[in-house]
Amino acid sequence: MKKQRFIAFFIGICVLLAGCRNGEFGAEYAMREAEYNLALPAGEVNLSYEVPQAVPNVIVDRLGYEPESGKIVVFKGKQMPSSFTVRDAGTGKIVYTGTVKAKGNEKDETEYYYYGDFSDVKQSGNYYIQIDTYGESYPFLIHDNLYYSLYKRSFDRLHAMRSDGGNTEEGWRMEEKGENREIGACISLYQLLLCYEMFPSACTDDMGTSESGNGTADLLDECRYEIEWLIRQAQINPGGSGEACAYRAAALAKYAYLTKNMDSAFYGECLRASEAAWKGISTENPAPADLRSLAAVELYRLTGGRQYLAFSEEYLETCVQRTGKLSELEFWSGVTYLNTKNKVEVELCDALIKKIMDEAEEIAKQSKEDSFFVCSGRGTENADALLREMMRIGIVNHIITNHEYNTVIENYFHYLLGRNQNSSCYVSWWEEQELPGKDLMEDPAQNTAFLFVLSGLLGNA
């Protein structure tokens, strides 16, 4: 048995959420423990206990669950016992006994999966799951502030990407260079702005930054920091490829639309920069059609300009008639078209809603049938595909609230945090953890997509 002391985690949630691999944020989060307000009541948790040896055949979310959320454990193996137990991680005492159910076999019938539901366990605490023959799971937490804690952690990591001194001449620190850096910024900004548009209640003004308390959501302050950098880049290097121009036009138009009543002078600056970027797209300097459609529909919603509407409607008409899934940019374009208050074609709206809903239903159907409750065929190489699908379902769930969709999102969330084939978590929180790739919070595009997902979970809580 491996003895391991989760020191700061049981003082707060800080070990799980702050112990990144290089320890960069550990001291900061230890000092800011009180901000999370996650300390468990005295006497409920033994701070020093024997952690069961982790066995990858008993697979759980390695962070944990909120009390009222669904809680599923996946078992891998043949001739599985009929029951499992949930045990207190400090004492080993059984707190729940559940039934093991067959989930299904993989197509090649070389791997057999079962599952157990322990949603009835709602008491805050630290637990692990044990099953005869196959051993124990990693320890995990049940606590009612897990989603917010991850949201705070994710936001803080994004804020920490600001260049030294917060100089907007540099923008967020990214691995990409040149035009790819600008495109990455636009994608990240767009996803952050979707957070604010869809789930404003989750975007508060008390995240502990230097701008907190200024009357504007801290997430929008973060967007403005990068928007100022984006506009500066356009002034220094006007033009660029059609792709870069289209991304710039879409991100700036969306920001201007969502903040037009907050700062009229900066709104005008964003509008002019967005329209200038649109003019940079031409036959000689083309942008992908789905991306140009996104820029056009964002500018139409912002300005009401018929030239933008004509292009976006023509392209979206072809999308709804075509078989196959909408691309990510087509999906975003369709959602903005549906949300615009300007004149739109009702028949096109109906067709878009049907296509979007059909795709969401297919994701939900495949997820329900899958051994790990995500779309079949998902691996643990990177988080991109998972996050894209989570965002789609989250947006559809916002448009038409559906308990099934919320369950799908939570299942994807648990998959990202360890309930997958390799018990691999995409977010590091203790130093010895091995990730399947880079910590998703270190990548601005993945981090902002994750923030969107967490915003939805908080907004629907």
TORVO-97539 format. One record per residue (C-alpha): x, z, y; residue number from 1. Coordinates in steps of 0.1 Angstrom, whole numbers, plus 5000, padded with zeros to 4 digits. Layout:
// TORVO-97539
+------+------+------+-----+
:   px :   pz :   py : seq :
+------+------+------+-----+
:    X :    Z :    Y : NUM :
...
+------+------+------+-----+
//
This chain:
// TORVO-97539
+------+------+------+-----+
:   px :   pz :   py : seq :
+------+------+------+-----+
: 5000 : 5000 : 5000 :   1 :
: 5013 : 4990 : 5034 :   2 :
: 5012 : 5018 : 5060 :   3 :
: 5004 : 5005 : 5094 :   4 :
: 4996 : 5024 : 5126 :   5 :
: 4972 : 5007 : 5150 :   6 :
: 4983 : 5029 : 5180 :   7 :
: 4969 : 5013 : 5211 :   8 :
: 4940 : 4995 : 5194 :   9 :
: 4922 : 5027 : 5186 :  10 :
: 4929 : 5041 : 5221 :  11 :
: 4911 : 5009 : 5232 :  12 :
: 4910 : 4975 : 5218 :  13 :
: 4944 : 4967 : 5233 :  14 :
: 4965 : 4963 : 5202 :  15 :
: 4943 : 4936 : 5188 :  16 :
: 4938 : 4919 : 5221 :  17 :
: 4971 : 4925 : 5239 :  18 :
: 4998 : 4925 : 5213 :  19 :
: 5008 : 4889 : 5215 :  20 :
: 5038 : 4877 : 5195 :  21 :
: 5064 : 4881 : 5222 :  22 :
: 5049 : 4913 : 5236 :  23 :
: 5046 : 4897 : 5271 :  24 :
: 5013 : 4912 : 5279 :  25 :
: 5014 : 4944 : 5259 :  26 :
: 5026 : 4967 : 5287 :  27 :
: 5001 : 4953 : 5311 :  28 :
: 4971 : 4958 : 5289 :  29 :
: 4982 : 4993 : 5278 :  30 :
: 4982 : 5003 : 5315 :  31 :
: 4949 : 4987 : 5321 :  32 :
: 4932 : 5003 : 5291 :  33 :
: 4905 : 5019 : 5312 :  34 :
: 4893 : 4986 : 5326 :  35 :
: 4880 : 4976 : 5291 :  36 :
: 4861 : 5008 : 5286 :  37 :
: 4864 : 5002 : 5248 :  38 :
: 4877 : 5035 : 5237 :  39 :
: 4858 : 5047 : 5206 :  40 :
: 4843 : 5082 : 5209 :  41 :
: 4866 : 5110 : 5199 :  42 :
: 4865 : 5121 : 5163 :  43 :
: 4850 : 5089 : 5150 :  44 :
: 4883 : 5072 : 5141 :  45 :
: 4914 : 5085 : 5124 :  46 :
: 4943 : 5070 : 5143 :  47 :
: 4967 : 5070 : 5114 :  48 :
: 4955 : 5057 : 5080 :  49 :
: 4965 : 5036 : 5051 :  50 :
: 4956 : 4999 : 5056 :  51 :
: 4946 : 4982 : 5024 :  52 :
: 4968 : 4954 : 5012 :  53 :
: 4954 : 4922 : 5025 :  54 :
: 4942 : 4898 : 4998 :  55 :
: 4933 : 4862 : 5009 :  56 :
: 4904 : 4861 : 4984 :  57 :
: 4884 : 4885 : 5005 :  58 :
: 4880 : 4867 : 5038 :  59 :
: 4866 : 4882 : 5071 :  60 :
: 4870 : 4878 : 5108 :  61 :
: 4903 : 4895 : 5114 :  62 :
: 4892 : 4910 : 5147 :  63 :
: 4857 : 4920 : 5139 :  64 :
: 4820 : 4919 : 5148 :  65 :
: 4795 : 4931 : 5174 :  66 :
: 4770 : 4956 : 5160 :  67 :
: 4739 : 4934 : 5162 :  68 :
: 4756 : 4902 : 5151 :  69 :
: 4755 : 4886 : 5117 :  70 :
: 4783 : 4897 : 5094 :  71 :
: 4794 : 4876 : 5065 :  72 :
: 4824 : 4880 : 5041 :  73 :
: 4835 : 4851 : 5020 :  74 :
: 4850 : 4856 : 4985 :  75 :
: 4872 : 4831 : 4967 :  76 :
: 4874 : 4832 : 4929 :  77 :
: 4856 : 4828 : 4896 :  78 :
: 4834 : 4853 : 4877 :  79 :
: 4829 : 4873 : 4909 :  80 :
: 4814 : 4909 : 4905 :  81 :
: 4778 : 4913 : 4915 :  82 :
: 4785 : 4937 : 4944 :  83 :
: 4810 : 4946 : 4971 :  84 :
: 4816 : 4976 : 4993 :  85 :
: 4823 : 4981 : 5030 :  86 :
: 4846 : 5011 : 5035 :  87 :
: 4858 : 5032 : 5064 :  88 :
: 4893 : 5021 : 5071 :  89 :
: 4904 : 5056 : 5079 :  90 :
: 4889 : 5075 : 5050 :  91 :
: 4882 : 5048 : 5024 :  92 :
: 4847 : 5062 : 5022 :  93 :
: 4820 : 5037 : 5012 :  94 :
: 4795 : 5030 : 5040 :  95 :
: 4777 : 5001 : 5026 :  96 :
: 4772 : 4983 : 4992 :  97 :
: 4762 : 4947 : 4993 :  98 :
: 4752 : 4919 : 4969 :  99 :
: 4776 : 4890 : 4961 : 100 :
: 4758 : 4856 : 4963 : 101 :
: 4771 : 4822 : 4951 : 102 :
: 4778 : 4799 : 4980 : 103 :
: 4789 : 4767 : 4961 : 104 :
: 4820 : 4750 : 4948 : 105 :
: 4842 : 4725 : 4965 : 106 :
: 4838 : 4689 : 4954 : 107 :
: 4867 : 4689 : 4931 : 108 :
: 4855 : 4722 : 4916 : 109 :
: 4889 : 4738 : 4918 : 110 :
: 4879 : 4765 : 4942 : 111 :
: 4848 : 4787 : 4939 : 112 :
: 4833 : 4805 : 4969 : 113 :
: 4808 : 4834 : 4971 : 114 :
: 4796 : 4854 : 5001 : 115 :
: 4782 : 4887 : 5010 : 116 :
: 4761 : 4898 : 5040 : 117 :
: 4768 : 4932 : 5056 : 118 :
: 4749 : 4927 : 5088 : 119 :
: 4732 : 4961 : 5083 : 120 :
: 4765 : 4978 : 5091 : 121 :
: 4761 : 4984 : 5128 : 122 :
: 4780 : 5017 : 5135 : 123 :
: 4811 : 5012 : 5156 : 124 :
: 4842 : 5018 : 5137 : 125 :
: 4870 : 5003 : 5116 : 126 :
: 4864 : 4990 : 5082 : 127 :
: 4876 : 4969 : 5053 : 128 :
: 4858 : 4952 : 5024 : 129 :
: 4866 : 4959 : 4988 : 130 :
: 4855 : 4941 : 4956 : 131 :
: 4865 : 4948 : 4921 : 132 :
: 4892 : 4925 : 4906 : 133 :
: 4899 : 4907 : 4939 : 134 :
: 4910 : 4936 : 4961 : 135 :
: 4905 : 4942 : 4998 : 136 :
: 4901 : 4923 : 5030 : 137 :
: 4921 : 4927 : 5062 : 138 :
: 4908 : 4956 : 5083 : 139 :
: 4883 : 4948 : 5111 : 140 :
: 4864 : 4964 : 5139 : 141 :
: 4828 : 4967 : 5147 : 142 :
: 4823 : 4974 : 5184 : 143 :
: 4798 : 4963 : 5210 : 144 :
: 4824 : 4950 : 5235 : 145 :
: 4843 : 4926 : 5214 : 146 :
: 4830 : 4894 : 5230 : 147 :
: 4837 : 4907 : 5265 : 148 :
: 4871 : 4919 : 5255 : 149 :
: 4881 : 4885 : 5242 : 150 :
: 4866 : 4869 : 5273 : 151 :
: 4887 : 4892 : 5295 : 152 :
: 4918 : 4886 : 5275 : 153 :
: 4913 : 4848 : 5276 : 154 :
: 4906 : 4848 : 5313 : 155 :
: 4937 : 4870 : 5320 : 156 :
: 4959 : 4846 : 5300 : 157 :
: 4946 : 4817 : 5320 : 158 :
: 4952 : 4835 : 5353 : 159 :
: 4987 : 4844 : 5342 : 160 :
: 4994 : 4807 : 5339 : 161 :
: 4995 : 4804 : 5377 : 162 :
: 5029 : 4796 : 5390 : 163 :
: 5050 : 4825 : 5403 : 164 :
: 5036 : 4837 : 5436 : 165 :
: 5003 : 4819 : 5430 : 166 :
: 5016 : 4788 : 5449 : 167 :
: 4991 : 4760 : 5446 : 168 :
: 5018 : 4735 : 5450 : 169 :
: 5027 : 4741 : 5414 : 170 :
: 4993 : 4748 : 5397 : 171 :
: 4989 : 4762 : 5363 : 172 :
: 5020 : 4761 : 5341 : 173 :
: 5015 : 4735 : 5314 : 174 :
: 5037 : 4717 : 5288 : 175 :
: 5024 : 4683 : 5299 : 176 :
: 5043 : 4665 : 5327 : 177 :
: 5033 : 4638 : 5352 : 178 :
: 5000 : 4622 : 5349 : 179 :
: 4993 : 4639 : 5315 : 180 :
: 4996 : 4672 : 5334 : 181 :
: 4969 : 4661 : 5358 : 182 :
: 4946 : 4649 : 5331 : 183 :
: 4950 : 4682 : 5312 : 184 :
: 4942 : 4701 : 5344 : 185 :
: 4910 : 4680 : 5349 : 186 :
: 4898 : 4687 : 5313 : 187 :
: 4905 : 4724 : 5316 : 188 :
: 4887 : 4725 : 5350 : 189 :
: 4857 : 4706 : 5337 : 190 :
: 4853 : 4731 : 5308 : 191 :
: 4856 : 4761 : 5332 : 192 :
: 4830 : 4746 : 5355 : 193 :
: 4807 : 4741 : 5325 : 194 :
: 4811 : 4779 : 5319 : 195 :
: 4798 : 4786 : 5354 : 196 :
: 4771 : 4760 : 5353 : 197 :
: 4756 : 4770 : 5320 : 198 :
: 4763 : 4808 : 5319 : 199 :
: 4767 : 4821 : 5355 : 200 :
: 4758 : 4856 : 5345 : 201 :
: 4790 : 4858 : 5324 : 202 :
: 4811 : 4848 : 5354 : 203 :
: 4816 : 4879 : 5374 : 204 :
: 4836 : 4889 : 5405 : 205 :
: 4854 : 4919 : 5389 : 206 :
: 4880 : 4905 : 5365 : 207 :
: 4908 : 4925 : 5382 : 208 :
: 4926 : 4897 : 5400 : 209 :
: 4937 : 4897 : 5437 : 210 :
: 4906 : 4877 : 5445 : 211 :
: 4881 : 4900 : 5428 : 212 :
: 4855 : 4914 : 5451 : 213 :
: 4855 : 4884 : 5475 : 214 :
: 4819 : 4875 : 5467 : 215 :
: 4828 : 4845 : 5445 : 216 :
: 4830 : 4845 : 5407 : 217 :
: 4866 : 4850 : 5397 : 218 :
: 4863 : 4820 : 5374 : 219 :
: 4854 : 4798 : 5404 : 220 :
: 4884 : 4813 : 5422 : 221 :
: 4906 : 4802 : 5393 : 222 :
: 4890 : 4767 : 5395 : 223 :
: 4897 : 4765 : 5432 : 224 :
: 4934 : 4774 : 5427 : 225 :
: 4938 : 4744 : 5404 : 226 :
: 4915 : 4721 : 5424 : 227 :
: 4938 : 4727 : 5455 : 228 :
: 4967 : 4716 : 5433 : 229 :
: 4948 : 4686 : 5421 : 230 :
: 4939 : 4674 : 5456 : 231 :
: 4975 : 4679 : 5467 : 232 :
: 4987 : 4657 : 5439 : 233 :
: 4963 : 4630 : 5449 : 234 :
: 4977 : 4632 : 5485 : 235 :
: 5013 : 4631 : 5473 : 236 :
: 5007 : 4604 : 5447 : 237 :
: 4976 : 4585 : 5455 : 238 :
: 4963 : 4561 : 5429 : 239 :
: 4976 : 4565 : 5394 : 240 :
: 4961 : 4550 : 5362 : 241 :
: 4924 : 4544 : 5360 : 242 :
: 4922 : 4571 : 5334 : 243 :
: 4937 : 4597 : 5358 : 244 :
: 4915 : 4585 : 5386 : 245 :
: 4884 : 4589 : 5366 : 246 :
: 4893 : 4624 : 5353 : 247 :
: 4901 : 4634 : 5389 : 248 :
: 4868 : 4620 : 5402 : 249 :
: 4847 : 4638 : 5375 : 250 :
: 4864 : 4672 : 5379 : 251 :
: 4863 : 4671 : 5417 : 252 :
: 4827 : 4660 : 5419 : 253 :
: 4816 : 4687 : 5395 : 254 :
: 4834 : 4714 : 5414 : 255 :
: 4819 : 4701 : 5447 : 256 :
: 4784 : 4700 : 5433 : 257 :
: 4786 : 4736 : 5420 : 258 :
: 4802 : 4751 : 5451 : 259 :
: 4786 : 4730 : 5479 : 260 :
: 4769 : 4760 : 5495 : 261 :
: 4799 : 4782 : 5494 : 262 :
: 4825 : 4765 : 5517 : 263 :
: 4813 : 4734 : 5535 : 264 :
: 4848 : 4724 : 5547 : 265 :
: 4863 : 4725 : 5513 : 266 :
: 4832 : 4709 : 5498 : 267 :
: 4838 : 4679 : 5521 : 268 :
: 4875 : 4677 : 5511 : 269 :
: 4866 : 4677 : 5474 : 270 :
: 4839 : 4650 : 5480 : 271 :
: 4863 : 4627 : 5498 : 272 :
: 4890 : 4632 : 5472 : 273 :
: 4865 : 4625 : 5444 : 274 :
: 4852 : 4593 : 5460 : 275 :
: 4888 : 4581 : 5467 : 276 :
: 4896 : 4587 : 5430 : 277 :
: 4866 : 4566 : 5420 : 278 :
: 4878 : 4537 : 5442 : 279 :
: 4911 : 4538 : 5423 : 280 :
: 4893 : 4525 : 5392 : 281 :
: 4891 : 4487 : 5390 : 282 :
: 4893 : 4458 : 5367 : 283 :
: 4930 : 4457 : 5373 : 284 :
: 4933 : 4495 : 5369 : 285 :
: 4906 : 4503 : 5343 : 286 :
: 4894 : 4536 : 5328 : 287 :
: 4878 : 4541 : 5294 : 288 :
: 4841 : 4533 : 5297 : 289 :
: 4830 : 4567 : 5285 : 290 :
: 4852 : 4585 : 5310 : 291 :
: 4841 : 4562 : 5338 : 292 :
: 4805 : 4570 : 5329 : 293 :
: 4813 : 4607 : 5332 : 294 :
: 4828 : 4602 : 5367 : 295 :
: 4799 : 4580 : 5378 : 296 :
: 4772 : 4604 : 5367 : 297 :
: 4789 : 4634 : 5383 : 298 :
: 4792 : 4615 : 5416 : 299 :
: 4756 : 4604 : 5413 : 300 :
: 4744 : 4639 : 5409 : 301 :
: 4766 : 4650 : 5438 : 302 :
: 4758 : 4621 : 5463 : 303 :
: 4727 : 4603 : 5450 : 304 :
: 4747 : 4570 : 5454 : 305 :
: 4729 : 4542 : 5435 : 306 :
: 4762 : 4524 : 5427 : 307 :
: 4772 : 4554 : 5405 : 308 :
: 4737 : 4555 : 5389 : 309 :
: 4738 : 4518 : 5379 : 310 :
: 4770 : 4522 : 5360 : 311 :
: 4762 : 4555 : 5343 : 312 :
: 4727 : 4544 : 5332 : 313 :
: 4739 : 4510 : 5318 : 314 :
: 4766 : 4528 : 5298 : 315 :
: 4743 : 4556 : 5285 : 316 :
: 4717 : 4531 : 5274 : 317 :
: 4742 : 4516 : 5251 : 318 :
: 4752 : 4550 : 5238 : 319 :
: 4717 : 4560 : 5227 : 320 :
: 4712 : 4527 : 5209 : 321 :
: 4744 : 4529 : 5190 : 322 :
: 4747 : 4546 : 5157 : 323 :
: 4772 : 4574 : 5152 : 324 :
: 4780 : 4604 : 5173 : 325 :
: 4785 : 4605 : 5210 : 326 :
: 4821 : 4609 : 5221 : 327 :
: 4829 : 4641 : 5239 : 328 :
: 4829 : 4624 : 5272 : 329 :
: 4796 : 4606 : 5264 : 330 :
: 4781 : 4639 : 5255 : 331 :
: 4792 : 4655 : 5288 : 332 :
: 4780 : 4625 : 5307 : 333 :
: 4746 : 4627 : 5290 : 334 :
: 4742 : 4664 : 5297 : 335 :
: 4750 : 4659 : 5334 : 336 :
: 4725 : 4630 : 5335 : 337 :
: 4698 : 4653 : 5321 : 338 :
: 4707 : 4680 : 5346 : 339 :
: 4706 : 4659 : 5377 : 340 :
: 4678 : 4665 : 5403 : 341 :
: 4681 : 4630 : 5416 : 342 :
: 4659 : 4602 : 5402 : 343 :
: 4666 : 4593 : 5366 : 344 :
: 4649 : 4572 : 5339 : 345 :
: 4626 : 4594 : 5318 : 346 :
: 4628 : 4572 : 5288 : 347 :
: 4666 : 4574 : 5288 : 348 :
: 4664 : 4612 : 5292 : 349 :
: 4641 : 4613 : 5261 : 350 :
: 4665 : 4591 : 5241 : 351 :
: 4695 : 4612 : 5252 : 352 :
: 4678 : 4645 : 5242 : 353 :
: 4668 : 4631 : 5208 : 354 :
: 4704 : 4619 : 5201 : 355 :
: 4719 : 4651 : 5213 : 356 :
: 4695 : 4672 : 5192 : 357 :
: 4699 : 4650 : 5161 : 358 :
: 4737 : 4656 : 5163 : 359 :
: 4732 : 4693 : 5168 : 360 :
: 4709 : 4695 : 5138 : 361 :
: 4734 : 4676 : 5117 : 362 :
: 4762 : 4700 : 5126 : 363 :
: 4739 : 4730 : 5118 : 364 :
: 4729 : 4714 : 5085 : 365 :
: 4765 : 4707 : 5074 : 366 :
: 4776 : 4742 : 5086 : 367 :
: 4749 : 4759 : 5065 : 368 :
: 4760 : 4740 : 5034 : 369 :
: 4797 : 4747 : 5039 : 370 :
: 4816 : 4774 : 5021 : 371 :
: 4829 : 4788 : 5054 : 372 :
: 4797 : 4780 : 5074 : 373 :
: 4814 : 4753 : 5096 : 374 :
: 4812 : 4715 : 5093 : 375 :
: 4826 : 4703 : 5060 : 376 :
: 4862 : 4692 : 5059 : 377 :
: 4875 : 4715 : 5086 : 378 :
: 4910 : 4727 : 5081 : 379 :
: 4932 : 4752 : 5099 : 380 :
: 4957 : 4728 : 5115 : 381 :
: 4945 : 4733 : 5151 : 382 :
: 4915 : 4746 : 5170 : 383 :
: 4906 : 4714 : 5189 : 384 :
: 4878 : 4700 : 5167 : 385 :
: 4863 : 4734 : 5161 : 386 :
: 4862 : 4742 : 5198 : 387 :
: 4846 : 4708 : 5207 : 388 :
: 4818 : 4713 : 5182 : 389 :
: 4813 : 4749 : 5194 : 390 :
: 4809 : 4736 : 5229 : 391 :
: 4784 : 4710 : 5219 : 392 :
: 4763 : 4735 : 5200 : 393 :
: 4766 : 4760 : 5229 : 394 :
: 4754 : 4734 : 5254 : 395 :
: 4725 : 4724 : 5232 : 396 :
: 4716 : 4761 : 5227 : 397 :
: 4716 : 4765 : 5264 : 398 :
: 4692 : 4736 : 5269 : 399 :
: 4669 : 4746 : 5240 : 400 :
: 4675 : 4782 : 5229 : 401 :
: 4676 : 4784 : 5191 : 402 :
: 4686 : 4814 : 5170 : 403 :
: 4700 : 4790 : 5144 : 404 :
: 4724 : 4774 : 5169 : 405 :
: 4735 : 4808 : 5180 : 406 :
: 4743 : 4817 : 5144 : 407 :
: 4762 : 4784 : 5140 : 408 :
: 4783 : 4793 : 5171 : 409 :
: 4791 : 4828 : 5158 : 410 :
: 4801 : 4813 : 5124 : 411 :
: 4825 : 4789 : 5141 : 412 :
: 4838 : 4819 : 5161 : 413 :
: 4844 : 4839 : 5130 : 414 :
: 4862 : 4809 : 5114 : 415 :
: 4886 : 4807 : 5143 : 416 :
: 4893 : 4844 : 5141 : 417 :
: 4902 : 4845 : 5104 : 418 :
: 4872 : 4837 : 5082 : 419 :
: 4887 : 4805 : 5069 : 420 :
: 4906 : 4792 : 5038 : 421 :
: 4939 : 4808 : 5048 : 422 :
: 4926 : 4839 : 5066 : 423 :
: 4944 : 4824 : 5096 : 424 :
: 4935 : 4836 : 5131 : 425 :
: 4940 : 4812 : 5161 : 426 :
: 4944 : 4841 : 5185 : 427 :
: 4974 : 4865 : 5182 : 428 :
: 4969 : 4902 : 5188 : 429 :
: 4996 : 4919 : 5168 : 430 :
: 5032 : 4910 : 5167 : 431 :
: 5037 : 4901 : 5130 : 432 :
: 5007 : 4878 : 5128 : 433 :
: 5014 : 4843 : 5118 : 434 :
: 4992 : 4817 : 5135 : 435 :
: 4982 : 4783 : 5120 : 436 :
: 4995 : 4768 : 5153 : 437 :
: 5001 : 4778 : 5188 : 438 :
: 4979 : 4806 : 5201 : 439 :
: 4949 : 4788 : 5215 : 440 :
: 4950 : 4811 : 5246 : 441 :
: 4983 : 4796 : 5255 : 442 :
: 4969 : 4761 : 5258 : 443 :
: 4947 : 4757 : 5290 : 444 :
: 4924 : 4731 : 5275 : 445 :
: 4918 : 4752 : 5243 : 446 :
: 4916 : 4785 : 5263 : 447 :
: 4890 : 4771 : 5287 : 448 :
: 4869 : 4758 : 5258 : 449 :
: 4872 : 4792 : 5242 : 450 :
: 4861 : 4808 : 5275 : 451 :
: 4830 : 4785 : 5274 : 452 :
: 4821 : 4797 : 5239 : 453 :
: 4826 : 4833 : 5248 : 454 :
: 4805 : 4829 : 5280 : 455 :
: 4777 : 4815 : 5258 : 456 :
: 4780 : 4844 : 5234 : 457 :
: 4779 : 4869 : 5263 : 458 :
: 4751 : 4850 : 5280 : 459 :
: 4730 : 4851 : 5248 : 460 :
: 4737 : 4887 : 5239 : 461 :
+------+------+------+-----+
//
